């Protein structure tokens, strides 16, 4: 099952819906080894990371605005709130880790606001684990439509952030890059409070 986000300028962001419904792969499990509990997964989708953390005994909460994703996550046993990540979230300033995986740095089309929001959720020694585009990828915001089979959604704001752009973006929003790495064909950064 694949889908894509398409912008008017021709930019296409591929979405791997199959992966989102599978258990975390080796690279994602290694990433989850880094978490500091409790964990909040922003844009959790069907809740696979929340479930994997729960199986490890790590308290985790997912947040997603899509009713179908939340229903799927809950049916699978994940603890999930159905709401925008910019609405009230319990435990502000007490989360050990914020997850922004599977392209979720793009939520809302404003990665600066998203990182500022993540920082408000973290305790002082907390971290953000974020998935990014590969080196050389642009950092930009745009309007996209989700395309799947013959259907197209209404336009909504989205963003992409390349691994080259996360350092400046983090510093400008109360965070700093602690580590970056490649896992398989994906790029990740660990951010901490500045």
Secondary structure as the mmCIF struct_conf table of DSSP 4:
data_model
#
loop_
_struct_conf.conf_type_id
_struct_conf.id
_struct_conf.beg_label_comp_id
_struct_conf.beg_label_asym_id
_struct_conf.beg_label_seq_id
_struct_conf.end_label_comp_id
_struct_conf.end_label_asym_id
_struct_conf.end_label_seq_id
STRN STRN1 UNK A 2 UNK A 7
TURN_TY1_P TURN_TY1_P1 UNK A 8 UNK A 9
BEND BEND1 UNK A 10 UNK A 10
STRN STRN2 UNK A 12 UNK A 16
HELX_RH_AL_P HELX_RH_AL_P1 UNK A 17 UNK A 21
BEND BEND2 UNK A 22 UNK A 22
HELX_LH_PP_P HELX_LH_PP_P1 UNK A 23 UNK A 24
HELX_RH_AL_P HELX_RH_AL_P2 UNK A 26 UNK A 32
TURN_TY1_P TURN_TY1_P2 UNK A 33 UNK A 34
BEND BEND3 UNK A 37 UNK A 38
STRN STRN3 UNK A 39 UNK A 42
TURN_TY1_P TURN_TY1_P3 UNK A 43 UNK A 43
TURN_TY1_P TURN_TY1_P4 UNK A 45 UNK A 46
HELX_RH_AL_P HELX_RH_AL_P3 UNK A 48 UNK A 55
TURN_TY1_P TURN_TY1_P5 UNK A 56 UNK A 57
STRN STRN4 UNK A 60 UNK A 64
BEND BEND4 UNK A 65 UNK A 65
HELX_RH_AL_P HELX_RH_AL_P4 UNK A 67 UNK A 75
TURN_TY1_P TURN_TY1_P6 UNK A 76 UNK A 77
STRN STRN5 UNK A 80 UNK A 82
BEND BEND5 UNK A 83 UNK A 83
TURN_TY1_P TURN_TY1_P7 UNK A 85 UNK A 86
BEND BEND6 UNK A 87 UNK A 87
TURN_TY1_P TURN_TY1_P8 UNK A 90 UNK A 93
STRN STRN6 UNK A 95 UNK A 100
TURN_TY1_P TURN_TY1_P9 UNK A 102 UNK A 103
HELX_RH_3T_P HELX_RH_3T_P1 UNK A 104 UNK A 109
HELX_RH_AL_P HELX_RH_AL_P5 UNK A 111 UNK A 121
STRN STRN7 UNK A 122 UNK A 132
STRN STRN8 UNK A 133 UNK A 133
HELX_LH_PP_P HELX_LH_PP_P2 UNK A 134 UNK A 134
TURN_TY1_P TURN_TY1_P10 UNK A 135 UNK A 136
STRN STRN9 UNK A 140 UNK A 148
TURN_TY1_P TURN_TY1_P11 UNK A 149 UNK A 150
STRN STRN10 UNK A 151 UNK A 152
HELX_LH_PP_P HELX_LH_PP_P3 UNK A 153 UNK A 155
STRN STRN11 UNK A 156 UNK A 160
STRN STRN12 UNK A 162 UNK A 162
HELX_RH_3T_P HELX_RH_3T_P2 UNK A 163 UNK A 165
HELX_RH_AL_P HELX_RH_AL_P6 UNK A 166 UNK A 171
TURN_TY1_P TURN_TY1_P12 UNK A 172 UNK A 174
STRN STRN13 UNK A 175 UNK A 183
TURN_TY1_P TURN_TY1_P13 UNK A 184 UNK A 185
STRN STRN14 UNK A 186 UNK A 193
#
